[in-house]
Amino acid sequence: MPAENLRWETLQALKNSPKGNITYDPFWSERGEHILAGCKEALSLSSTSGIILERLGSSPLQKSRFLGSGSGDSSPGLSEEISSSVSFTGSTSDLNAMHTTLSSAPSSKTEREAVSDEAKDEDPEGDVSEVSSPTLLPGISLLSPKAMAMAGRIIKFEVEQREKAKMALKVRQEMQEKLVAAVATSESEQLKRFEEFMELKQRQEYQSMRDMMDRETKESIGRQEKLKEEQRHRMKIINLRLREAEQQRLREAELERQRQAEGRERLRNLNTIQEEILQLNQLLEPSSQTKTDLPPATLSSCCTRGNQLCSQLSEVVRKTAEGEFPTVEDMTVAERALHEMRALIRLMQEEVAKAQEKKKKEQEDEEERRKQAELQAQQEAQKKAAESAKEKAKRKGLQNSAEDSTLKWYKQLQESAAQCAQSYEQLNSPKDVQTKKLKLELQKAASIPVSQISSNSGSQLREIFDKIDKLLSGRAVVSGGKSVSTSQHPQGLDFVSYKLAEKFVKQGEEEVASHHEAAFPIAVVASGIWELHPRVGELILAHLHKKCPYAVPHYPPMKEGTPVEEYQRILGYRVDDSGVEGQDSFLKRMSGMIRLYAAVIQLRWPYGSKQGPAPHGLNHGWRWLAQMLNMEPLADITATLLFDFLEVCGNALMKQYQIQFWKLILLLKEEYFPRIEAVTESGQMGSVIRLKQFLETSLQSRQIRPPKGQLGSMFWGS
């Protein structure tokens, strides 16, 4: 019994040891292991356990009991080991030591049990008896029959549990596959819904962004329209201010012109007053014969006061020399000085009258001397009358004026020009700014091309001609960077025609007078315009006759009541505030205009399309020359004009009229030239000598050379 108790204690100790605990790992499936891989091996004793059993007791009885109880499971090796083992003291400490030795010692039986366990895993449906077969695991069995039965039930239970676990595992795998498929389907649907949601979000964001851009665009357009409206409003305000400023400037300019006009008028009056005061002051000079009868004190006081008045007026005039106009106060001072000077002169005249009454005898002597002077003057007049009668006898058959038909033609041209000038009176005196600008632009368009005429090239001359022709035809031309046309105003064509003709004559008066060769390019353009627009040609003749009446030819007589200055203007002289121009300047201008006229009558525009005679051809040149020889010559002017005319037009007349022309030249040389010499003074023989040399050379050579500057075929090709 003690041995059995010890055995059960030993088994109890083995049960409580780590080897006796069978553990179960619930996470075997996650690691992919077998369901029983975590179970511990069955308990068995190793081959070294015999040593321990020998120590359990030294009595043979105990040994036989121990061996007899397990004879069926013992092995020869184990019996030998038990027989050679040491005695067992039976203490608790020795049992624990034995337990440790049993647990740590290697055992082949344990290895065999491990192999049997693997076989069980491979064939779980095998019989329990096969698992506990002594052939597979030989060794000593320490269990009782009850324990063995219990062990068999445990093994059977494990097999059943293993089958259940396999079935559960299979079901679980199927459920897991279904769950995975369901989860995959759900995830796919969720992914689709997510994509649809994201697409919706994207469309919403795009739509919101587009709406925002539309709103911003509308707002931007609204702001732009607002800015444009503000800009238009500002421009209206600026234009209004500019118009107001322009109107103010025009008003100021008009006021300034009025002030200037009034100032110039006051200046002219001041000069007139000064001139009169100075003339009156000369009457106060002591050297005058009428003042010798005055008392010295009275004469001295009058002279002193006269000088004071002149000095006072000189102070006023000195201001005008500095660029200022005299004021109203200055004019008042000047007029007061003039009145006082006149009163002083009247006083002096009264004093002179009183003094003359005292000298009657001297007056009688003066009367006698006057009668003798009158008698002598009558005798001289009789002598002059006799000489005049002799001169008239020599000039028998010559006229003092042009023929009636020529004068009638001359008057018709002047009336036509006056009517043309009157027809554009509204345009010439514009009331509004727009019409004034149009007038200036039309005047520039008419005058600038004529000023640009030169003998540089034929192409340039043709461009100028085309520009003038377009202007007179009512088409738009560019002048000064602006487009202008005569159709912009009802009176535009009359205005342009008049100004154009005036400019042509002015070019002859100025340009041709300084450069004789310039007559030909100006004349050929004027002739072409005359051919296309006859009214312009008539106006050219009217302006030419007005400024140079000798181009008619016509010597205007002086009518009664006509002032000398006005008569000089009629004769063609320039008269201004400084007086009448000099004779040299007068002859130079007349020469320029007659040269232009002589060039016009022999030239024709080479690109004209009209057939027939020229509008003002050589027949007018023959008429002019014949009428000049039928009129009384004038000193200086007749010789100058004949020389200029024949030098420019003589070659063309010679080719046209041949023998008749030479007869006219011979008449001029032998009969008319002596009359020119008779009326010419010694200081005016320059033009006479030039004419004489020209006539002698022409008659000797029976040839007149072409004029210098004549336009040839090479010119028109340039």
Secondary structure as UniProt FT lines:
FT   HELIX           2..16
FT   HELIX           18..20
FT   TURN            26..32
FT   TURN            35..38
FT   TURN            47..48
FT   HELIX           49..56
FT   HELIX           60..69
FT   HELIX           71..73
FT   HELIX           76..83
FT   HELIX           92..104
FT   HELIX           108..122
FT   TURN            124..125
FT   HELIX           128..131
FT   TURN            134..136
FT   HELIX           145..282
FT   TURN            283..284
FT   TURN            286..287
FT   HELIX           289..291
FT   TURN            292..293
FT   HELIX           296..321
FT   TURN            322..323
FT   HELIX           328..357
FT   HELIX           360..394
FT   TURN            395..397
FT   HELIX           404..423
FT   HELIX           425..428
FT   HELIX           433..451
FT   HELIX           458..472
FT   TURN            473..474
FT   STRAND          477..479
FT   TURN            480..481
FT   STRAND          482..484
FT   HELIX           486..488
FT   TURN            490..491
FT   HELIX           492..507
FT   HELIX           508..512
FT   HELIX           513..514
FT   HELIX           516..518
FT   HELIX           519..532
FT   HELIX           534..547
FT   HELIX           549..551
FT   TURN            552..553
FT   TURN            560..561
FT   HELIX           564..570
FT   TURN            571..572
FT   STRAND          575..576
FT   TURN            577..578
FT   STRAND          579..580
FT   HELIX           583..602
FT   TURN            606..607
FT   TURN            615..616
FT   HELIX           618..629
FT   TURN            635..636
FT   HELIX           637..657
FT   HELIX           659..667
FT   HELIX           668..672
FT   HELIX           673..679
FT   HELIX           682..684
FT   HELIX           686..701
FT   TURN            708..709
FT   HELIX           713..716
//
